Amino acid sequence: MKHAWQLCFALLLVVAMAGPAAAASGETYVYRVVNGYNKEARGELRYRVDTVDAEGVTVTVTPDSRATGLEHTERYTKEGNWLRRPLDSHGQKVEYSFSSAYPAYVFPLDPGKAWSTRVEAKVAGEPGVRSVRVDGKVVGAERIRVPAGEYDTVKVQRTVYSGDERPMAQETRIIQVDWYAPALGMPVRSETRSQYIDLQFCSSSVCVHYGDWDILELVNAGAAKK
């Protein structure tokens, strides 16, 4: 049994190193959103692949309630790296448009692989650019269960500095963990937790302010209708 388990994960890592599965226009993915602090469900997010072209993939994200945000579009490379997507910034979800792809994944996803990169991003209403630092690493293979079923995944962790420092507020620090399923070319579970320091509201003993702790778990994956 031990050898069979090792072979299973070896095959998983071969798939992960080959790159992600291709997205198709019309595919839909539904994720349950859970508050990591109290484990209460906030609602669901529906991701629909609108277009797939030579430059990347455009997705419409539709929440089922205001507790999970507002409808918006996101843009990815075909490898799943970010071109336009919200990022935590001082306790808010702010849309970032990246000048080069935000490295959520650096293929091949070899065990122990690590990367550290800065990318520039525009935020609506700001004249300049934000410099975002991403420190990523491949933790290893893991088989997990989510509402949509069991998946062989590669666990990827990122520490992100969102480039939003201002005179009285330090830069937001974000921990992102994805359980990436090579069979789908996307994560089936994600955790995002952020924190920052606002010097205007510091006391002698407390300075750290916490943003959201979001847990997303795949509920349903639907193929494009023909």
C-alpha positions in Angstrom: 0.0 0.0 0.0 2.8 2.4 0.8 4.3 1.9 -2.6 1.0 2.4 -4.3 0.5 5.7 -2.4 3.9 6.9 -3.4 3.3 6.0 -7.0 0.0 7.9 -7.0 1.6 11.1 -5.8 4.5 10.6 -8.2 2.1 10.5 -11.1 0.3 13.6 -9.7 3.5 15.5 -9.6 4.3 14.5 -13.2 1.0 16.0 -14.2 1.6 19.2 -12.2 5.0 19.6 -13.9 3.4 19.3 -17.3 1.3 22.4 -16.7 -2.4 23.2 -16.2 -5.4 21.8 -18.0 -6.9 24.1 -20.6 -9.9 26.2 -19.7 -12.9 26.3 -22.1 -15.4 29.0 -22.7 -18.7 28.3 -20.8 -17.2 26.3 -18.0 -18.5 27.1 -14.6 -17.0 26.5 -11.1 -18.9 27.2 -7.8 -17.0 27.7 -4.6 -18.3 27.9 -1.1 -16.9 30.8 0.9 -16.3 30.2 4.6 -15.2 32.7 7.3 -12.0 31.3 8.6 -12.4 32.9 12.0 -15.8 31.4 13.0 -16.1 28.7 10.3 -19.5 30.1 9.2 -20.5 29.9 5.5 -20.7 33.4 3.9 -22.2 32.2 0.6 -21.1 31.0 -2.8 -19.1 32.4 -5.7 -19.8 31.3 -9.3 -17.0 31.5 -11.7 -17.9 31.4 -15.4 -15.2 31.3 -18.2 -16.4 33.9 -20.7 -13.5 34.0 -23.2 -10.3 32.1 -23.9 -7.9 33.7 -26.3 -4.2 33.8 -27.2 -3.5 36.2 -24.3 -5.5 34.5 -21.5 -8.8 33.7 -19.9 -11.6 36.1 -18.8 -13.9 35.0 -16.0 -17.1 36.5 -14.6 -17.4 36.1 -10.8 -20.9 36.2 -9.5 -21.6 36.1 -5.7 -24.9 34.8 -4.4 -25.1 37.5 -1.7 -23.6 40.8 -0.7 -21.6 39.0 2.0 -19.4 37.5 -0.7 -18.9 40.7 -2.6 -20.0 42.2 -5.9 -20.0 40.7 -9.4 -16.8 41.4 -11.3 -14.5 40.1 -14.0 -11.1 38.6 -13.5 -8.4 37.9 -16.1 -5.8 35.1 -16.0 -3.0 33.7 -18.2 -3.7 30.2 -19.5 -1.4 28.9 -16.7 -3.7 30.4 -14.1 -1.5 33.4 -13.1 -3.3 36.7 -12.4 -3.6 39.6 -14.8 -6.6 41.3 -13.1 -8.0 40.2 -9.8 -8.9 41.6 -6.4 -6.2 41.6 -3.7 -6.6 42.3 0.1 -5.5 45.9 0.9 -6.0 47.4 4.4 -9.1 45.3 5.1 -10.7 45.8 1.6 -10.9 43.8 -1.6 -9.2 46.0 -4.2 -8.9 45.2 -7.9 -5.3 45.1 -9.2 -4.4 45.1 -12.9 -1.0 43.7 -13.2 1.5 44.9 -15.8 3.0 41.4 -15.9 1.4 38.2 -14.6 1.2 37.8 -10.8 3.0 34.5 -10.2 0.5 32.4 -8.4 2.1 29.3 -9.9 5.5 28.8 -11.5 5.5 25.7 -13.5 6.7 23.0 -13.3 5.4 22.7 -9.7 8.4 20.7 -8.4 8.3 19.7 -4.7 10.2 22.3 -2.7 10.3 24.8 -5.5 10.4 28.5 -4.4 10.2 31.9 -6.1 10.3 35.5 -5.1 9.1 38.2 -7.6 7.9 41.8 -7.7 5.2 42.8 -10.1 3.7 46.2 -10.7 0.0 46.8 -10.7 -2.5 49.6 -11.3 -5.4 50.4 -8.9 -8.3 52.5 -10.1 -8.1 56.1 -8.9 -4.4 56.0 -8.1 -2.0 57.9 -10.4 1.0 55.6 -9.8 1.6 51.9 -9.6 1.8 49.5 -6.7 4.8 47.2 -6.4 3.6 43.8 -5.2 6.0 41.2 -3.9 5.1 37.5 -4.1 7.1 34.8 -2.2 5.9 31.4 -3.3 6.7 27.8 -2.6 5.5 24.4 -3.4 4.8 22.6 -0.1 4.0 19.2 -1.6 1.3 16.8 -2.8 -1.9 16.2 -0.8 -5.1 14.4 -1.4 -8.1 16.4 0.0 -11.8 16.3 0.1 -14.0 19.3 -0.7 -17.8 19.4 -1.3 -17.2 18.6 -5.0 -15.3 15.4 -4.1 -11.8 14.1 -3.5 -8.9 15.5 -5.5 -5.1 14.9 -5.8 -3.6 18.3 -5.3 -0.3 20.2 -5.1 -0.2 22.5 -2.1 1.2 26.0 -2.9 1.8 28.7 -0.4 2.4 32.4 -1.1 3.4 35.3 1.2 2.3 38.5 -0.5 3.0 42.2 0.2 0.4 44.2 -1.6 2.3 47.5 -2.1 -0.3 49.6 -0.4 1.8 51.3 2.2 0.8 54.9 3.1 2.1 57.4 5.7 0.0 56.1 8.6 -0.6 52.5 7.5 2.0 49.8 6.8 1.9 47.4 3.9 -0.7 44.6 3.9 0.8 41.2 4.4 -1.2 38.3 2.9 -0.8 34.5 3.3 -2.4 32.6 0.4 -2.6 28.8 0.3 -3.9 26.9 -2.7 -4.6 23.2 -3.1 -4.1 23.1 -6.8 -5.7 20.2 -8.7 -3.7 19.5 -12.0 -6.7 17.6 -13.4 -8.8 20.8 -13.3 -6.0 23.4 -13.8 -7.2 25.3 -10.7 -7.3 25.2 -6.9 -10.1 23.2 -5.3 -9.5 24.8 -2.0 -7.9 28.2 -1.2 -7.2 30.1 2.0 -6.4 33.8 2.1 -5.6 35.7 5.4 -4.3 39.2 5.6 -3.0 41.6 8.3 -1.7 45.2 8.4 -0.8 47.9 10.9 -2.7 51.2 10.9 -0.7 53.6 13.1 -3.7 55.8 13.6 -5.3 53.2 15.7 -2.4 51.7 17.6 -2.4 51.5 21.3 0.6 50.8 23.5 0.0 47.1 23.3 -2.0 46.4 20.1 -1.0 47.4 16.6 -1.9 44.6 14.2 -5.2 44.8 12.4 -6.6 41.7 10.7 -8.4 41.6 7.4 -10.5 38.8 6.1 -9.7 35.1 6.4 -11.5 33.5 3.5 -11.7 29.8 2.8 -12.9 28.8 -0.6 -13.9 25.2 -1.4 -15.1 23.8 -4.7 -18.7 22.8 -4.7 -19.3 22.1 -8.3 -17.4 22.0 -11.6 -19.4 22.2 -14.8 -18.3 21.6 -18.3 -19.2 24.0 -21.1 -22.6 23.3 -22.7 -22.3 22.3 -26.4 
